[in-house]
């Protein structure tokens, strides 16, 4: 196994079920039909942060993990296309 694949495998096996890896974050953002910049704005981080998450250079901290988890749960609940401006409003009004 190459060192790159080994690092990826080790990182994935170290992640808990509730943690977000780069693919899960990208998939969530794409399901919301958002750019990295728009997604970053909605969850309160910088574009560079989302970019680093999606490129696998860093992982979200505990607070960001919670926000991503809530966003993912809400998306599963509504299972319909959502306008980016209404995502956070939907989360805030439907705890």
C-alpha positions, 0 to 999 in steps of 0.5 A, a space after each residue: 500500500 502506498 504511503 498516501 493510501 496508508 495515510 488516507 486509510 489510517 485517517 478514515 479508520 481513526 474517524 468516529 461515526 459522528 465525524 465528518 471526513 472530506 468526502 462527507 463534507 463535500 457531499 453535504 455541501 453539494 446536496 445543498 447546491 452551495 459553493 464552498 464560499 456560500 457554505 462557509 458563510 452559512 456555517 460561520 467559517 471561512 472559505 479557506 476552512 471549508 476548502 481545507 476540510 474538503 481537500 483533507 488537510 484539516 478536519 472540523 473542530 467539535 463545534 463545527 462537527 455539531 453544526 454539520 451534524 445538525 445541518 445534515 440531519 435537517 437536510 435528511 428530514 426535509 429531503 427536498 431542494 433547499 434555497 441556500 438563504 433558507 437553510 439556517 432559517 429552517 434550522 433556527 425555526 425547527 429545532 
